[in-house]
Amino acid sequence: MKIAVTASAALLASTSLASADLNRTNQSMRILFEDVGASGNYVELSYGYASPEANTSSSIVSNPLQSYNQAGLGFLHRFNDQLSFAIIYDQPFGAAVSYPGGTPFFGGNATFETESFTFVGRYEFGNGFSAHAGLRTLYVDGSIFTSVGATGFVDLTGDSDIGFGGLIGVAYEIPDIALRVALTYNSTIDVTFDAVETPAPVPFGTGGAAVNTTFDVEFPDSINLDFQTGIAEDTLLFGGIRHTFWDGFTLTTTRGNYVGFTSDSTEYVIGFGRQFNENWSGSISYTHRTNGTIPSDTALAPTTGLDSLTVAGSYENENGLVISGGVTYGVPGDQIVQNPLVPGGQLTFDDNEVFGVGMRVGFRF
C-alpha cells in the first residue's frame, strides 16, 4: 500500500496547482508520514505548472489569467520510533492576472508571489495517535494595478517583511489497513509591506506623484483534514477537506482598498489509488472547490470555484528513489466582474478551464 500512498501524494500536489485563485498549495503535512531510508532521512523536490483560462464574449477582453510555475522542497528526519522533524519550502499563495492593454476599466493586473518555510515536529505516542506542531514563515512581493474607489486606478508595487505563524495538529493511524486521519490547523500570518503607490494618469485616474506607503496584510488561517484507508488488497481510498478563512482578507492603504474578499473557500478531494506491482502504482481523484462571492469581490478574480479530475502515477525502486506525477484538467466556475468606473457595467466569464501538471522526485536514505 506504500506505493499507492506515494501516488496519491503526487495527485494532491497537482490538484492544488489547478485552483486558479490565491490558494496555490494545500499546505499539507503529508511529508511527516513518509517512509525513510536506513539513515532515517527522506528528501523531495517538486515542480508544477498551471495554465488557467477565463473566457468572455467581449471582443476587447481575452483571457486575463496567466500561467505560472510552482516549486517545492521537503526534508524529513526520523530520530527514533517516536520523534521526527521536517522542513518544507513551498509557495502557498499567488496571483497572475493581466487584462489586455486598453481595457483597464475591467480590473488592471496583479502579479504577486509568496515563499514559505515550515518547520514542524511530530511525536508518536505508540497507540496509533500522534501530534505535530511547528512554525511557518511567509514572504510576499508583487504589484497590483487596479481601481481604488474614487481615486481611479493606482499602481501598487512592493514587498513584505518575513511574517510568522504556527500550526498544530493530530493524527490517528492503523498501519495494517493503511488507515490514517490527520487534522491540522494553520494560523494567520501577518506581514508588513513597504510599497510605492503611483496614481494612473487621466483617463484611468487622477494622476500624481509616486508615494511611499507601509501597510499590513493578514493572510488567512486554514484547517486541513486528510484521510486514507485500504478498501481492498492493494487499493486505497483517500481524500481531504481544506477550509481557508478568506472572508475579511483585505489589502488596504491610506489611498483605499485594493482587494477585499467576502467569502471563505472549501476544497474537497476524493480519490482511489491502486498498487500494480512492487514498483508501479496509479491513482485518480476528483476535486471540488466551493464558489465564492458572485459578482466577484475583485476584478483580479475572474473565476470562482473549481471542479477537476486528476490522474497520477508513481514509480519506486529498491534503492529508495521515488518518482511521481499527475495531470489535472479542471473547470473553474463562472464569474461576473463588475466595471468599477461604470455603474451597471460588467463582464461575464464562463466556459473556463485549467490544465495543470505536477511532478515530485523523492529519495529515502
C-alpha positions in Angstrom: 0.0 0.0 0.0 3.0 2.2 0.5 3.4 2.9 -3.3 -0.3 3.8 -3.7 0.1 6.4 -0.9 3.0 7.9 -2.8 0.9 8.2 -5.9 -1.9 9.9 -4.0 0.6 12.5 -2.7 1.6 13.4 -6.2 -2.1 13.7 -7.2 -2.9 16.1 -4.3 0.0 18.3 -5.3 -1.2 18.7 -8.9 -4.8 19.4 -7.9 -3.7 22.2 -5.7 -1.9 23.8 -8.7 -5.1 24.0 -10.7 -7.1 26.2 -8.3 -7.0 29.4 -10.4 -7.2 31.7 -7.3 -4.9 32.8 -4.4 -4.5 29.3 -3.0 -1.7 27.5 -4.8 -0.8 24.7 -2.4 -2.8 22.9 0.3 -0.1 23.3 2.9 -0.2 19.6 3.5 1.7 17.8 6.3 1.9 14.7 4.1 5.8 14.5 4.3 5.6 13.8 8.1 4.1 10.3 7.2 6.6 9.3 4.5 8.9 6.3 5.0 12.6 7.0 5.5 15.8 5.3 4.5 18.4 3.5 6.6 19.8 6.7 8.0 16.3 8.0 8.9 16.0 10.5 6.1 13.7 11.4 3.2 14.1 14.4 0.8 11.9 15.5 -2.1 11.8 18.1 -4.8 8.6 19.1 -6.6 7.6 21.2 -9.6 4.3 22.1 -11.1 2.8 24.2 -13.9 -0.7 25.5 -14.2 -2.4 27.2 -17.2 -5.8 28.6 -16.3 -8.2 30.3 -18.8 -11.2 32.6 -18.1 -13.3 33.3 -21.2 -15.8 36.1 -22.0 -17.8 37.0 -25.0 -16.3 40.5 -25.1 -14.5 41.4 -28.3 -11.9 43.6 -26.4 -11.1 41.3 -23.4 -9.4 38.0 -23.7 -8.2 35.6 -21.1 -6.8 37.6 -18.2 -5.4 34.6 -16.3 -1.7 33.9 -16.7 0.2 30.6 -16.5 2.5 30.1 -13.5 5.1 27.7 -12.1 5.3 26.1 -8.7 8.4 24.8 -6.9 8.6 22.9 -3.6 11.2 21.2 -1.4 10.9 19.0 1.7 13.2 17.1 4.1 12.2 14.6 6.8 14.4 13.1 9.5 13.2 10.5 11.9 15.2 10.5 15.1 13.6 7.3 16.6 10.3 5.5 16.6 8.5 8.4 18.3 10.2 11.7 17.2 10.6 13.2 13.7 11.2 16.6 12.2 10.5 18.1 8.8 11.4 21.3 6.8 9.1 22.3 4.0 9.5 25.0 1.4 6.5 26.0 -0.7 4.8 28.9 -2.5 1.3 28.8 -0.8 -0.4 31.9 -2.3 -0.1 33.8 -5.5 -1.8 35.7 -8.3 -1.1 36.2 -12.0 -3.8 38.3 -13.7 -3.4 40.7 -16.6 -6.2 42.3 -18.6 -5.3 43.3 -22.2 -3.9 46.8 -22.9 -6.7 49.3 -23.5 -9.1 47.6 -21.1 -8.0 48.6 -17.6 -11.7 49.6 -16.8 -12.2 45.9 -16.1 -9.6 45.4 -13.4 -6.0 46.1 -14.4 -3.5 43.5 -13.4 -1.8 41.8 -10.5 1.3 39.7 -10.0 2.4 38.5 -6.6 4.4 35.6 -5.3 4.9 34.1 -1.9 7.6 32.0 -0.3 7.2 30.0 2.9 9.3 27.7 5.1 7.6 25.4 7.6 9.5 23.8 10.5 7.4 21.0 12.1 8.0 18.2 14.6 5.9 15.1 15.2 5.6 12.9 18.2 4.1 9.4 18.1 2.5 8.2 21.3 2.6 4.5 20.4 -1.1 3.7 20.3 -1.8 5.0 16.8 -2.1 8.6 17.9 0.4 11.3 17.1 0.7 15.1 17.4 2.5 17.6 15.3 3.3 21.3 15.7 5.5 23.9 14.1 6.4 27.3 12.8 5.6 28.9 9.4 7.3 31.9 7.7 5.9 33.9 4.8 7.4 36.4 2.5 5.4 38.3 -0.2 6.3 40.5 -3.2 4.4 41.8 -6.2 2.4 44.6 -7.8 -1.3 45.4 -8.4 -2.8 47.9 -10.9 -6.5 48.4 -10.2 -9.3 50.8 -9.3 -9.2 52.2 -5.8 -12.6 53.9 -5.3 -13.0 57.4 -6.4 -9.2 57.8 -6.7 -9.2 55.9 -10.0 -6.5 53.4 -11.0 -3.4 53.2 -8.9 -0.2 51.1 -9.4 1.0 49.5 -6.1 4.4 47.7 -6.0 6.3 46.4 -3.0 7.4 43.5 -0.8 6.9 42.4 2.7 9.0 41.6 5.8 9.0 38.0 6.9 5.8 37.1 8.8 5.5 34.2 11.3 2.6 31.9 12.1 2.1 28.5 13.7 0.5 25.1 13.1 -0.8 22.3 15.3 -2.4 19.0 14.5 -3.1 15.4 15.5 -3.3 12.1 13.6 -4.5 8.6 14.1 -3.2 5.5 12.2 -3.8 1.8 11.8 -1.0 0.7 9.6 -2.4 -2.8 9.0 -5.2 -1.4 6.9 -3.4 1.7 5.7 -5.7 3.9 7.7 -4.7 7.5 8.5 -6.7 10.5 9.6 -4.8 13.8 10.1 -6.1 17.2 11.2 -4.0 20.4 11.0 -4.8 24.0 11.9 -2.6 26.7 10.3 -2.7 30.1 12.0 -3.0 33.5 10.3 0.3 35.2 9.3 0.7 39.0 9.4 3.2 40.7 7.1 4.1 44.4 6.7 4.6 45.8 3.2 6.9 48.6 2.1 5.5 49.8 -1.2 5.2 52.6 -3.7 1.8 53.8 -5.0 1.7 55.6 -8.3 -1.7 57.1 -9.4 -2.5 56.4 -13.1 -2.9 59.5 -15.4 -6.2 60.5 -16.9 -8.5 58.8 -18.1 -7.8 55.9 -15.7 -7.0 58.0 -12.6 -6.3 61.4 -11.2 -2.5 61.2 -11.8 0.0 62.4 -9.4 3.4 61.6 -7.9 4.6 58.3 -6.6 4.2 58.0 -2.8 5.9 55.5 -0.4 3.5 53.6 1.8 3.5 51.0 4.6 0.6 48.7 5.4 -0.2 45.4 7.0 -1.8 42.3 5.4 -3.1 39.3 7.3 -3.0 36.0 5.4 -5.8 33.7 6.4 -5.8 30.7 8.7 -7.0 27.3 7.5 -8.0 23.8 8.6 -6.9 20.6 6.7 -8.4 17.2 7.2 -6.7 14.4 5.3 -7.6 10.7 5.3 -6.8 7.4 3.6 -7.8 3.8 4.2 -7.3 0.5 2.4 -10.6 -0.8 1.0 -9.2 -4.0 -0.8 -5.9 -5.6 -1.4 -3.5 -3.0 -3.0 -6.4 -0.5 -3.2 -6.6 2.8 -1.3 -9.4 5.3 -0.8 -8.1 8.8 0.1 -9.2 12.4 0.2 -9.3 15.6 2.2 -11.1 18.8 3.1 -9.4 22.2 3.3 -11.2 25.2 4.6 -9.5 28.6 4.2 -10.9 31.7 6.0 -10.6 34.2 3.2 -13.6 36.2 4.3 -12.3 39.6 5.5 -9.0 39.3 3.6 -8.1 42.9 2.5 -5.2 44.8 1.0 -5.8 48.4 2.1 -3.6 51.5 2.2 -4.4 55.1 3.1 -5.4 55.6 -0.6 -8.1 52.9 -0.5 -8.9 49.2 -0.7 -7.2 47.2 -3.5 -8.6 43.8 -2.6 -11.4 42.7 -0.3 -12.7 39.2 -0.1 -16.1 38.5 1.5 -16.3 34.6 1.5 -14.3 31.6 2.6 -13.4 28.7 0.4 -13.6 25.0 1.0 -12.0 22.3 -1.2 -13.0 18.6 -1.2 -10.9 15.8 -2.7 -11.8 12.2 -3.1 -9.8 9.5 -5.0 -8.6 5.9 -5.4 -5.1 4.6 -5.5 -4.0 1.2 -6.9 -0.7 -0.6 -6.5 0.0 -2.6 -9.7 3.3 -4.3 -8.6 6.3 -3.7 -6.4 7.4 -0.6 -8.3 4.4 1.0 -10.0 1.1 2.5 -8.8 -1.6 4.9 -10.0 -4.5 7.0 -8.8 -7.4 9.1 -9.9 -9.3 11.8 -8.0 -12.0 14.4 -8.2 -11.7 17.9 -6.6 -14.5 20.3 -5.9 -13.9 23.9 -4.6 -16.9 25.9 -3.5 -17.9 29.1 -5.2 -17.0 32.5 -3.6 -18.9 35.7 -3.9 -20.7 36.5 -7.2 -20.3 39.1 -8.6 -16.6 39.0 -7.9 -15.1 40.6 -4.8 -12.4 41.9 -7.2 -11.7 42.0 -10.9 -8.5 40.2 -10.1 -10.5 37.0 -9.5 -12.5 36.4 -12.8 -13.4 32.8 -11.8 -14.8 31.2 -8.7 -14.9 27.6 -7.5 -13.4 24.6 -9.3 -14.3 21.0 -10.5 -11.3 19.0 -11.6 -10.1 15.5 -12.4 -6.5 14.3 -11.8 -4.7 11.1 -13.0 -1.4 10.3 -11.3 1.3 7.7 -11.2 4.3 6.7 -9.2 7.5 4.6 -9.5 9.7 3.5 -6.6 12.7 1.3 -6.7 14.6 -0.7 -4.1 17.3 2.0 -3.8 14.8 4.5 -2.3 14.1 6.6 -5.4 10.5 7.7 -5.7 9.2 9.5 -8.9 5.6 10.6 -9.0 3.5 12.9 -11.1 0.0 13.9 -12.0 -2.0 15.6 -14.8 -5.1 17.7 -13.9 -7.9 19.1 -16.1 -10.4 21.4 -14.4 -13.3 23.7 -14.9 -13.3 26.9 -12.8 -16.7 28.3 -12.1 -18.4 31.2 -13.9 -18.0 34.7 -12.5 -19.2 38.2 -13.1 -16.7 41.1 -12.9 -18.3 44.5 -12.4 -16.8 47.6 -14.0 -15.6 49.8 -11.1 -15.9 53.0 -13.1 -19.2 52.5 -14.9 -22.3 51.6 -12.8 -24.1 48.6 -14.2 -21.2 47.7 -16.5 -19.9 44.1 -16.1 -18.2 41.2 -17.8 -19.3 37.6 -17.5 -16.6 34.9 -17.6 -17.7 31.3 -18.5 -16.5 28.3 -20.3 -13.4 28.5 -18.2 -10.7 25.8 -17.9 -7.4 25.0 -16.3 -4.7 22.5 -17.1 -2.1 21.5 -14.5 0.8 19.1 -14.2 2.9 18.2 -11.1 6.0 16.1 -10.6 7.8 15.1 -7.4 11.2 13.3 -7.1 11.9 11.8 -3.6 14.8 9.8 -2.1 14.9 7.8 1.0 18.4 7.4 2.6 
